[in-house]
Amino acid sequence: MNNFFIYLLSLLLGMTEGGIYGPVNHDMPMLQQKNDIRLDFDLNCVGATASAAYAFSNHWGVQGSFQGMDFPIRARYGGQLSAGWFTPLNTNNIFEVYAGASIGHGKRGQVNDEYEALYQSYFVQADYGWCGLANSHIDVALGVKGGYLYGNVEHSVVLNNPETDESMFVEYPYTHSAPFIEPTVLFRFGWEHLKFNLNASMTFSRNNKGASITNPEPRVGVGLNYYFNTKDHRNE
């Protein structure tokens, strides 16, 4: 049991081996009506993510997110914009589809071996959620994001020159260009408007050359989510 909690903590704090790319947004909007607003702050192994979603009609919404992380051996910054369609299927069930793009910059490695990349992704995300369960205390959602991920990578290595017995800096550039898919599960609990957020996700993407900028390990995150507007205004 102690080993499980140590591993969970390492995931949250980014102590495990991580990829250069990390999904900019973990939160699923789950908007339900016009003028709904959702604010989300999430902390996990790919950094801290802040996002906001807004419904400008009863079936259409937009979302923007920003991610940041800066450690001595790993850093990542990026942003995402998306727009999509949503529909309440009944009192509690929500189905939504969003499309968008993200850009970012990341690096990971050690003193003598470092990977750094500029990357972008284009994606479609479909989510299904059960919102307002247990008298508005619980939300549960399942989602999957799929698209294309592209990155220009610089692999920098410090090698020893046998002729001069001195260290030299060598760069090996390559590209990551491949489809990706990201399943996500989300659980919120709390009050009608403010809830704690737990989520888990994975990224599956493999470059044709076998070199990937993604992290093959699961990500676990915690955060806070605030929901403006209520279902009482649905018919206005």
Protein Blocks (a to p, Z undefined) as FASTA:
>chain_A
ZZmmmmmmmmmnopaccdfbdcfblbdfkpabehiacddddddfkbccddddddfbfkbc
cdddddddddfkbccddddddddddddfblmlccddddddddddddeddfklccdddddd
dddddddddehiahhiaccdddddddddddddddddddddfklopacddddddddddddd
dddddddeddfklccdddddddddddfkopacbdfbdcddddddddedjfklmmZZ
